[in-house]
Structure formats: structure tokens, C-alpha cells
Amino acid sequence: MRAMALLLLATPAAAFEFEAIEGGTIDLAALPGPVLVVNTASRCGFTPQLEGLQALHETYGPRGLTVLAVPSDSFRQELGSEAEVAEFCEVQYGLTVPMTTITDVTGADAHPFYRWLADAHGAAPTWNFNKALIDGDRLLAFEPAPTRMDAPRLTRAIEAALAE
């Protein structure tokens, strides 16, 4: 277990892959610029933040930001299947951002990306809609669930990442 923790500490954020909700994989290393990774849930009080997530995608996507939604049932608020999640997000919020399959973000079964956030940066999701802004092997910002997608602190971090 200690060897795994040390490996995760030394692993760059860009080295992680997620299963895409529509099939295939999302390779963070293949994405061209900064990435905003957000653990989402369809039945959460913060679910309306999906509108802001889509707005960030539309505003900053053309400038190089990738917004990645990571549906998770770690806090028991996600729908039962990827098909239900995809339909809900598209119909209710017009979401067109890349999405992963339903993914654990906490605990022993957490995706390696989320274990890296926790082990290397002490940034573990405590609820749905945590926002992790990364660029390569750097964590640029980590914002908790209540932080709105248009919060000045988050948008300043995105703007700075895109300016580099």
C-alpha cells in the first residue's frame, strides 16, 4: 500500500485516464490545455451548477480549457446508470462537456486521479461538485462544492492557466 501511495505522489495529473460515458477513454495527457475536473451528481442540491459547467465549456473551451464532468455516486446522489446520467444531463442542462462513466471519487475504490489529488495535494472531495483545475502535473486550484462555476476565484485561476 505504501508503494502505491508513493507512486501516486510521483504521478503527474496528466497521466490519468477515465472511461468516457459514450465509450472509449479520456486521456488527460492527450488534452491540449488546462482541465477543470468536476465530480458531479444528478440528484444533488448543487446539480444546477451543471449550467455553469456548460457555460465555462462554451466560454473557455475555444481558448483551450477542457471541462470534464465526472459523475459519481460516492455520496449516494447519482442516477443508476450511465445512460440515465447522460440523458438527464443532456435533457435538463444541455450538457455537451466530456463526461466519464460513474466513478468513485473517495475511499479505497476512488479513481487514481482522485487518490492523487488526496495523496499529493490533500484535496479530496468532501461532497459533489468539487472543482480541480489542473495543467499537466500541476494542481492549479481546488474549489469546494459551494463554489459557483462563475466565482471570481475560479475564473481568475482559469484565465491565468490559459494565459500561460
PyMOL commands that set and color helices and strands:
alter all, ss='L'
color gray80, all
select helices_A, chain A and resi 2-10+13-15+28-30+49-63+82-93+112-121+152-163
alter helices_A, ss='H'
color red, helices_A
select strands_A, chain A and resi 17-19+25-27+35-40+66-71+131-135+138-143
alter strands_A, ss='S'
color yellow, strands_A
deselect
rebuild
show_as cartoon
